[in-house]
């Protein structure tokens, strides 16, 4: 690998997940997705909307670490208006996945039976509504067979098989553009919407990804390497996260 860190490779992959989104609201869980979304905003997707996490749309791009400038507020987006964007498909969120299966069903509610879980996690946290209303991608900083599972314990986010079973109204806005982990990039651009290995991060083999995935991935031909940051992108990434917090989030 070049001078780029694994986290920086992941951040570029995150940015690419938002390519072509245009003027829609982008929301992110995790440091690396937050950095990647900012990279997209500062380069090829200047029209995506980002908030201060409360009720203001920001005109500037604030860093995720280090000193932060005074925010430039360009709009007001109170909680009630978020649902107008959400229900009309005008949002792309990148959420965590404690478990995810081959069709993109996601769980971060609990581990074990819902009635008597072994571990209580974050809860549903809007995932059911997100996944049937607008684009929902996923971020997994520690790829392993306990995360990429044959069957999730609880369905928080709706996958392609369940969306189809619910009918055309549900499927109208249902889309999972990307799953990005510390090992590779995945999508569902297959005939039956099963998860496909889109690229393996530099230094990661396809065999390692297969070994650490609890179900059979779709693998088509020679899997390319995930793109590394250009010199310009790397400079921007390090200005967004000068303290390198995302390097602590990503397992190598």
N, C-alpha and C positions, 0 to 999 in steps of 0.2 A: 504494500500500500504506500501511497505517497505521504506527504506531510499531514494529510487529513486524518482525523480520528474516526472511529466507528460511529460515534454519535453524529458527527458532521455529515457522514454519508447518509445516515438515517434522516437527518434534517432535510437534506436535498430531496430524498425520496418523498418525505412529507410534503414539501413544497410542490413537487410534481403531482401529488394527489389533488391539488387545488387548481391545476392548470385548466384553463377553459371555463372556470366557474363564473367569472365576471362579477357583476354587482349583486352579490349575495352575502349574507352574514356567515362568517367563519368563526367557529368555536372550537377550542382545543382542551383536552385533558393532558396534563403532563408538560414537562419543560421542553423536551425535544419537539413535540408537535407545535408548541407555542413558538419556538424558534423557527421551525420550518414554515409556518404560516406567515410569519413576518418576512422571511426571505422571499416568499411568493409575492407578497404585497410590495416589496421594495424592488422587485425585478419585473416579472412577466405578468403579474395579476394586480395592477395598481388599483383596480376598482373594488376588490373585495372589502367588505366592511368588517371592522373589528371594534370591540367595545372596551371600556375600562373595567369591565367585570361588574358594573353596577347599572348605570342607565344612560351612559353617554357613548356616542359613536366618535371614535378618534380620527382626527385628520393626520396625526403623526404616528410613527411607529416607535413605541417605547421599548427599550431593552428589557430583557427578562432578569438581568442581574446588573449589579453596579449602580452607579448614579443614574437617576431617571430625570429627564427634562420635564418642564411644566407641560401638562397635556394640552393638546390643541383639540378642542371639542368642536365637531362639525355637525352634530345632530343629537337629538334626544330619543332614546329608545327605552321607555319604561317597561316594566315587566309585562304589562298587558299587551304591548305591541309585539313582543317576541312571539307570542302565539299566532299573530297574524302572519308573520314571516314563516313560522314553523309549519302551520297547516297548509300553506300555499307552496311548499317546496323550496322556499327561498333561503335555505340554510344548508351548510355543510359542516357537520360536527365530526371531530375525531375523538373517539372515546377510548378508554382502557378496555381491555378484555381479560378478565381473570380466567375465563374459559371461552373457547370458540371452536365450532365444529366445521365440517367440510362444506356446509351450506351457509355458513356465516351466522348461525344462531350463537348469540353471545350471552355470557353470564358474568355479572359481577355483583350478584345479590347475596349468595351464600354458597358454601360448599357442603354437599350432602343433601339429604332430603329437606325440602322447604319447611316441613312441619317440625323437624327436629335437626337443624343443621349442625354439622361439626364445627363450622366457622361462619360467623356472620360478617359479611363484607359491606359494601356501600349501599346495597339496596337496589331498586330498579332505576332510580335517578333519571327518569324521563326516557330511558332507552326504548320502551315499547312504542311510545308516541313518536320519538325521533325516527325510528327505523321504518315506520309506515308513512311518514310525512315528508322526509327529505333525505338527502345523501348522508350516509353515516359510514365513516371509515373507522378503523381500529388501530391502536398502537399497543404493542407488546414489547416492553424493554428486556424481557428475559424469556426467550423462546424455549419451550420444553414440552414434553408429552403430557404434563399435568395442566398445561394451558391449551394446547392444540389437541383437543380430545375427541374421541369417537362420539360422545354424547354429553352435552352440557347438563349439569345437575338441575339448573333452573334457567328458563329462557327469559332473559331480560330484553335483549335486542333480537328482533325477528329476522331469521335467515330466509334465503330464497325459497326453500321448500315450504316453509310455513306461510310465507307471503302469497305464494301461488295457491295454497290450500284455502286461504281466506278470500280469494276472489279478486276480480279486476280492480275494484275500488281500492283495496289495500295495496295492490301492486302498482298503482298509478305513479307514486312517488318513491317507491321502494328501490333503493340502489345502494350497493356497498362497493364503492369504487376501489378501495385499497385496504389491505391489511399489511401493516409494516411492523416488522419485528427487528430485533437486534441482529438477526441472521439474514433476512431477506425481505423481498417485496412479493405480495400475493394479490391475486384478483380472482374474479369469478366469471371471466370472459370465456366460458366454455358452454358447450351445447346444453348441458344439464345443470349449469350454474354450480358446479363443484369447484372448490378452491384450487387455483392453479399457481404454481411457483413461477412468478414473473421474472425475478432476478435474484441472484445470490450476492450478498455483499462481498466486496474484495476480501480475500483471505478466508472465505467460508466456502466449503465444498457442498455440492448438492447432496452427497451422502450424509454429511453432518445434519443438514436440514431434515432429510428423510428420517434419520435416526431419532431426531428430537421432535418428530410430529407423530401424534397418536392415531392418525388415520392416513389413508393413501391420498397423496397429492396428485393432481394432474400435472404431468411433466411432459412438455412438448419439445422434442429435439434437444439441441444444445442450449442450456440455460445461460443467458448472458450475465455479466457482472453488473451490479447496480452502479450507476454513474457516480463517480467521485466529484466533489466540488471543484469547480474551476478556481483559478486564483482569485478572481473577483468575488465569487460566491463565498469562498473561505474567508476573505476579508470582511464581508458583510456579516457572515455568521459570527465571527469573533467580536464584531462591534455590537451585535445583538445580545450576545452572552459573554461579556468580557471576563467573567469569573469562571467560565467553563462549567456551569452547573449541569448542563446536559451530559457531560462526560461522566458524571457521577450516577446518572440515571440509567445509562445503557450498559448492560452486562456484556463483556467481551470474552 
